[in-house]
Amino acid sequence: QHQSTTMAPLSTLVVVASVVAGAGAARVPKTGCAETEVPFAASSRKKNTTTATYECVSFDAAVANATAFLTANMPPFDEPVTLFGLPGGVDGLDDGVASMGVNASVAAQQKYPWAADVPQGIFNEYVAAYAMTNEPRTYWRGFFAPLVDAVVANLTTQDEVIAALNGYGPDPSTSIFATLGITFKSSMTPLIFDPLSTVAFGYASCTGISAVFVAALRAAGVPARGAGTP
């Protein structure tokens, strides 16, 4: 596993996508998993190896594993009911923001060929995660998923996905920023810095721009996080 550092346009925050060795090769992984199972790169996989091994996990088990991780590592200021729901909860919504996001992220892991090269631990922390920093908690994944799918549906590698969503692929118009008409505007944090607020206003400063890119990558099954620069 190595890390590919990609900077969103006009951003002072670096977005880091975790790329597994060999993921740049134009191939569809033969995971050996059934269509109903979710493939993950085996955690015992050695660095720089050319032989890929996979772990096949049931959909429900993958959801339970990610949910347990996010619950255990939830910041103290987050509200468990809002994130993970409660039977008969607010307006009858049993599922919370995070639990709906986890289901969508596992579906993406199952769907996209490049996602199979992501270990389950990396997936839990950098794909299924419901937030990048302390921004408002929203169901951004439901908005981003169909937009991202339209861009990446015919791609085969993680590197291609990162380039396309950042506007560095063959067609710059596939950039998530061009797709949504988002531009940079300084000094917007914390007024506008979560993905959906940035979409609504059409602009943000460094944190909001990076949050949009992180959201797009995670919706595509690519592990990503924000990293501040001095």
Secondary structure, DSSP 8 states (H G I E B T S, - for coil): -EEEEEE-TT-SEEEEEEE-TTTTSS--------TTEEEEE-TT--TT-S---EEEEEHHHHHHHHHHHHHHT--TTS-HHHHH--TT-GGG--S-HHHHHHHHHHHHHHH-GGGGGSBHHHHHHHTS-S-SSSS----HHHHHHHHHHHHHTT--SHHHHHHHHTT-SS-GGGSHHHHHT-EE-SS-TTTS-SHHHHHHHTEE-HHHHHHHHHHHHHHTT--EEEEE--
